[in-house]
């Protein structure tokens, strides 16, 4: 039984582009690259479905910026909580340290 291989995105894109070109059959590509024809069909379908996203303006970038903004807000809130806790603990610790 053979071990399952993970192919990087560049390899998948290269194979899928060759499949889209149609110069060779999927079976020929599968034999050349050592992958199952079903995988090539899946990569080709993913490429064709995701190709329109390349030409969209601000589609995924806007979503990523929104997620980043939300993360920054959460982190700022956490920093504020930790600053308050540090201040509180340092004031409560002063009687024991003599400072």
WOCOR-V383857 format. One record per residue. N is the residue number from 1. BURIAL is I if it has 24 or more other C-alpha atoms within 12 Angstrom, else O. D_FIRST is the distance of its C-alpha to the first C-alpha in Angstrom with 2 decimals. Layout:
n = {N N}
burial = {BURIAL BURIAL}
d_first = {D_FIRST D_FIRST}
This chain:
n = {1 2 3 4 5 6 7 8 9 10 11 12 13 14 15 16 17 18 19 20 21 22 23 24 25 26 27 28 29 30 31 32 33 34 35 36 37 38 39 40 41 42 43 44 45 46 47 48 49 50 51 52 53 54 55 56 57 58 59 60 61 62 63 64 65 66 67 68 69 70 71 72 73 74 75 76 77 78 79 80 81 82 83 84 85 86 87 88 89 90 91 92 93 94 95 96 97 98 99}
burial = {O O O O O O O O O O O I I O I I I I I I O O O O O I O O I O O O O O I O O O I I I O I I O O I O O O O O O O O O O O O O O O O O O O O O O O O O O O O O O O O O O O O O O O O O O O O O O O O O O O O}
d_first = {0.00 3.80 6.73 9.37 12.42 16.00 18.54 22.18 24.94 26.51 23.49 23.19 26.95 27.07 24.54 26.26 29.64 28.75 27.62 30.93 32.92 31.80 32.40 29.04 26.89 23.86 21.82 23.31 22.60 18.93 18.67 20.76 19.08 15.42 15.12 15.00 18.62 18.66 18.30 21.17 23.24 22.82 23.81 26.68 27.92 27.86 29.77 32.34 32.86 33.28 35.41 38.61 38.23 38.87 42.36 43.39 46.04 45.47 42.93 40.18 42.44 44.96 42.43 41.11 44.73 45.51 42.61 43.70 47.28 46.31 44.35 47.35 49.69 47.59 47.47 51.22 51.88 49.84 51.77 54.99 54.06 53.17 56.41 58.46 56.77 57.41 61.02 61.56 60.13 62.08 65.30 64.65 63.84 67.09 69.34 67.25 66.87 70.56 70.02}
